């Protein structure tokens, strides 16, 4: 399969990048094939840092 963008890692940064790229493509009325790959069985399964995330960034990304 061919993609325009390949993002490695399904953590917060990878997911945010994929979502934002698709949003920008939709705003411009273009098609963009984005592939996100994750080595874990589920998206974000390797996030074990215990970090606290400020939800403001997520609210700005997905109002």
trRosetta pair geometry for C-beta under 8 A, 3 or more apart (Angstrom, degrees):
i j d omega theta_ij theta_ji phi_ij phi_ji
1 35 7.5 130 108 -81 122 142
2 33 7.1 78 111 86 65 155
3 6 5.5 111 83 -66 135 79
3 33 4.5 -135 -137 119 63 106
3 34 6.6 86 -170 -125 117 13
3 35 4.2 -88 -89 -8 165 113
4 32 5.1 -94 57 -158 149 71
4 33 4.8 126 3 52 88 75
4 34 6.8 -43 62 -70 92 55
5 18 7.8 174 107 -111 126 68
5 21 5.9 -73 43 179 168 164
5 32 6.8 18 4 171 113 105
5 33 7.3 171 28 92 69 55
5 34 4.7 -12 68 -115 108 76
5 35 7.1 179 92 28 58 66
6 35 5.1 -15 -113 69 69 103
6 37 7.1 0 -170 0 93 108
7 14 4.9 142 154 -155 118 90
7 17 5.5 162 -118 90 141 124
7 18 5.3 -118 24 -64 156 97
7 34 6.8 15 -3 -177 111 98
7 35 7.0 179 26 90 70 51
7 36 4.6 -18 70 -108 107 75
7 37 7.4 169 85 22 55 64
8 14 7.0 -108 88 -113 29 132
8 37 5.7 -19 -116 64 61 96
9 13 7.1 11 108 73 125 96
9 14 4.1 -173 95 -49 79 144
9 36 7.9 -72 70 -167 36 89
9 37 7.8 21 -18 82 29 62
9 38 6.5 70 -145 -106 22 71
10 14 5.3 -98 -100 88 21 135
10 15 6.1 56 -166 -57 61 94
10 36 5.9 97 -92 153 84 116
10 37 7.7 -114 -44 113 95 22
10 38 3.5 -25 -5 -81 121 129
10 40 7.3 -111 47 44 119 104
10 43 3.9 -114 156 -144 142 78
10 44 5.5 -98 117 -41 95 57
11 14 5.4 91 47 17 62 103
11 15 6.9 -128 100 -3 27 96
11 44 5.8 109 -110 -111 48 72
11 46 7.2 -72 -70 73 104 92
11 47 5.5 132 -124 -74 98 109
12 15 6.1 -62 -142 42 25 107
12 16 6.0 24 161 -19 64 112
12 44 7.6 65 -45 -110 60 112
12 47 7.5 84 -19 -105 90 144
12 53 6.5 -177 -101 -114 158 144
13 16 5.8 -57 -144 38 27 110
13 17 6.3 28 157 -21 63 107
14 17 5.8 -54 -147 34 29 111
14 18 6.4 27 156 -17 64 106
14 36 5.9 122 158 -147 110 113
14 38 7.7 151 103 -82 157 92
15 18 5.8 -55 -148 37 31 110
15 19 6.2 29 156 -17 66 109
15 36 7.1 63 -92 -149 54 159
15 43 7.1 83 -77 179 121 126
15 44 7.6 -14 -33 -60 135 107
16 19 5.8 -56 -144 39 30 110
16 20 6.1 25 160 -16 66 111
16 57 7.3 -20 -117 148 145 114
16 58 7.9 -106 -95 -98 108 65
16 61 5.8 -95 -138 -110 91 158
17 20 6.0 -59 -143 40 26 106
17 21 6.2 28 159 -20 63 108
18 21 6.0 -56 -147 35 26 111
18 22 6.5 21 157 -13 62 108
18 34 5.1 145 -144 148 85 139
18 36 4.8 -35 -76 -62 150 128
19 22 6.0 -63 -154 39 29 107
19 23 6.3 30 151 -21 66 108
19 61 5.9 67 105 171 135 119
19 62 6.9 -57 175 -58 147 103
20 23 5.4 -51 -146 35 34 115
20 24 6.3 34 157 -18 66 104
20 61 6.4 -78 -70 -138 93 102
21 24 5.9 -55 -148 37 29 109
21 25 6.4 29 154 -18 64 107
21 32 6.1 -131 151 126 98 148
21 34 5.5 130 93 -87 132 142
22 25 5.6 -53 -145 37 33 112
22 26 6.3 35 155 -20 65 105
22 32 6.4 -156 -104 72 54 115
22 34 5.9 -97 -61 11 95 143
23 26 5.8 -57 -149 36 29 110
23 27 6.4 32 153 -22 64 105
23 61 7.9 -159 -20 -168 156 71
24 27 5.6 -51 -148 32 33 114
24 28 6.5 18 157 -6 64 108
24 32 8.0 24 80 -1 84 159
25 28 6.0 -66 -150 46 30 102
25 30 5.0 -96 -162 77 81 85
25 31 6.8 34 170 -167 127 9
25 32 3.7 -122 -94 1 157 124
26 29 7.4 35 -175 -77 33 32
36 43 8.0 36 123 -117 127 114
38 42 7.7 -44 114 116 144 21
38 43 5.5 -179 -27 -108 168 56
38 44 7.6 -48 -139 -21 148 37
38 45 7.5 111 158 22 127 95
38 46 7.9 -169 -171 7 98 111
39 46 7.2 33 67 -35 96 141
40 43 7.6 151 75 -92 110 11
40 44 7.5 -87 62 68 145 21
40 45 3.4 -168 159 57 150 119
40 46 5.0 -159 -49 -32 132 91
41 45 6.0 49 49 -26 70 168
42 45 4.5 106 62 -54 82 115
44 47 4.9 -25 -173 1 81 122
53 57 7.6 -88 176 43 98 116
53 58 7.5 64 140 -25 123 119
54 57 6.1 87 88 -3 90 95
55 58 5.2 -57 -160 43 62 114
55 59 5.8 65 143 -26 83 103
56 59 5.7 -57 -148 37 31 113
56 60 6.4 31 154 -19 65 105
57 60 5.8 -55 -151 35 31 110
57 61 6.4 28 153 -18 64 108
58 61 5.6 -56 -146 38 33 111
58 62 6.4 -26 172 37 69 96
59 62 7.2 -77 -131 68 22 61
59 63 6.6 52 175 -112 63 48
60 63 7.3 7 -140 -72 21 77
